[in-house]
Amino acid sequence: MNRSLTCSGCRINANQYNSHWKGGRTMHKRGYVMLRVTNHPRAVKSMYVFEHILVMEAILGRFLLKHETVHHLNGVRDDNRPENLELWTKPQPTGIRVSDAVKWARMIIEQYDNEDTNTSPTTTEDDLR
């Protein structure tokens, strides 16, 4: 069956066939760039993922963990160049027992000890001390 290009019931209006399609790239209301990625764990509801997360995941070669975030060094939310991004991890909860804090610290060291945590070329040896 041939589809009519003029009949709205027959016309495909999804993705690139929609007159408002911007190539799967959009801006979040807070200034972050979002990309349409259908097969990503974070793209459950909207099928869009923040671009800075995708860039950091490409650098690391894996998906971000739940406690990891990506920081823009210059504060510009749509500047997603690798040299402007830094991997952050959320700190342990407040009011934590010292023994639990030590356990958490060992877990973080073990988790990141084998990875190149210097994801930003602006980080120096002095920054790591």
N, C-alpha and C positions, 0 to 999 in steps of 0.2 A: 504494500500500500504506500503510495506517495503522500508525503506530508505537504500541506500548503504552507507557503511562506507568509501568507497574509492572514490566515485564520488563527486567531489567538488560541483556540483550543488545540491546534495542531502544532503550533510553534514551540520550540524548546527555548525556555527562558532561563536556563541554569548556566552558571559559570560564564565562559567566554561568549555564550549566545545572548546573554543579558546586556542590554545597552549600558548598564551601570557597572559592568565588570571592570575591575582595575587590576587584573592579573593575579588575583589572590593576595593582594597586598593592601593593608588598610592601616589607619592610625587609630590607636586607642585614645579615649577621651583624655588620658593623662599624658599623652605625647609619645607613647611607645609605639614602635612599628610592629604590626602583627602580620603573620603570613599564614595562608591557608595550607594546612598539612593534615591530610586525612588519616594517616597511619601513625600518629604520635600519641603516646600515653596521656599527654596533657590536652589533647584536642578532642575531648570527650563530648562536651556540650556544644561548642561553637565551631569546631574544626579549625580554629585559628590558634596559633602559638606565638608568643613574643619572640621576635627575631633575635634579641640578645641571648635568649635561652638556647635557640638553635645554633647560634655561632659558638657559644661556649661548649655545647655538647659536641660540636664538630672538632673543636680544639682538644677536648678530653677523649674523644672517641667513644663516648657512652652517654646515656641519658643522665640528667641531673638527679641526685637523690633528693628525698623530701626535705631534708634539712639544709639544702644548698640553695643559694641565691646568686644572682649575677649583679655586680655593681658597676655602674658607669663611672669611670675615674674622673672625667671632666664634668659630670653632672648633666650632660646633654643626652636626653633619653632616646633620641633617634640616631645617635652616633654609635653604631654597632660594629665599628672596626675592632678586630681582635686586640690591638694594642690599647684600646680604650676600655676593655672589659676585664674584670677581676672576679675570680670565684670567691664567694664568701660562704661561711657556714654559720648557722645560727648557734648562739651560745647555749650552754646548758641552762635548764630552768632556774629561776631565782629561788632562794631558800633551800638549796641542795645541800645534803650532808657532804662533808669533806671526803669521806670514803667513796661516795657516789661521784663526786667531782673528779677524783683521781681516776676512777674506773672510766668515766666519760673521756677524760684527757687521753688515756691510753688507747681507747677505741679510735679517737680522732687521729692520733699519731699512727696507729696501725693502718687505718684506712687510707691516709694520704702519704704515708712514708714511701710507697713505691711509685706514686704519681709525680709528675712534674707539676708542683703546685705554683711554680712561677709562670703564670699564664699571661702576665703583663711584662713587656720588656722594660717598663719603667721601674720595676722592683729591683732593688740592689741588695747586695749582701748585708749591708747595714739595716735594711728594712726587715730582713728575716731574723735579726738578733733581738 
